Amino acid sequence: MTIHLPEDLERYLQSEVQSGRFASRDEAMTEAVRLLRQKKEEAQIQRKPLTPDELNRQLLEAGLLSQIPPRPDPATYQEFAPIIIDGEPLSETIIRERR
């Protein structure tokens, strides 16, 4: 197979091989195609919305979670509702008291 690259990409590929990052032009092209395929697969995965379980699994695999949180009990689960307080916002109170 013969692959023709634009001149700037050809120079870049050659410099990467000469720097020792790749053993040959074929190895560099193999890595480029592998990355292109990976990017395409990731784009296809991102098209569908993740379920909470899928998101937690991906975060766990990425090391961003140490464990998957337990599912809330549907009988006792309540949506988050902020507490309304009178007076200035709590954040302003905290900032003022830290000074």
N, C-alpha and C positions, 0 to 999 in steps of 0.2 A: 504494500500500500504506500502510495506517495501522498504526503500532506504538504500543501503549499501554505505558508504563513505570510502575513504582511511583514515587511522588512523590520519594523520595530519589534514585533514579537519574535522574529527569528533571532535578532541580536540579543534580546532578553533571554531566550531559551539557551542560546550558546553561552552567555555569561553565567547562567545558573549551572551549566555543566562544567564550565571551566573553574568555577568557584569550589567545586567538589560537592555541591548539594546533591547532584545526581551523577550517577556513574556514566550515563550515556543519554543521548537525545531521546532514545526510545523509552528509557525509564522516566524521563521528564514528561513526555507525551502521555505515557500510561498514567502517571499521577494526575495530569491535567484532566484526562477523560474520567478518571475515577472521581475527582472532585466535582466535575460537571454532573455526573450521574447522581452523586450524593446530594448536590444542591437541588436537582430536579425532584428526587424522592422526598426530600424535606419539604419542598414547596407543595407537593401533592398531599402530604400528611397534614400540612397546616391549613388546607382548604376546608376540612371538616372541623367543626367545633369540638373541643375536647370535653369529655365528661369529667366531673370532679375526680373520679377514680383514675382516669387516664392522666390527668394533670398531676395528681399526687404521685403516681408511679413514675412519671418523667422527672419530677422534682427529686424524688428519692434516688433515681438512677444518676442524676446529675450531681448528687451530693448536697443539694440544697435543703433536703429534709433528712432528719436522722431516722424518722419512722413515719409511717402513714397514720394520720390522726384517725381515731375511731369515728365511725359514722354517728351522727346525732340520733337519739331515740326519737322517732316520729311522734310518739305520744307526748313528749315533753318539749320538743323543739319549738323555739319561738324565733321569729325573724328579729334581727337587730333593730332596736328603736332607741335613738339617742335620748338622753335624759335632758329635759328642758330645765334650765336654772335661771333664776331671776338675777338681774344685775349685769355686770360686765362679763364678757366671755371668759371662760376658765383659762384659756391660753394667755390672755392679757394679765390675769391675776398672777399666774405662775411667772411670767416674764418680769412683772413688777417686783415680786417678792425675791427673785434671784439677784436683783441689782443691789 
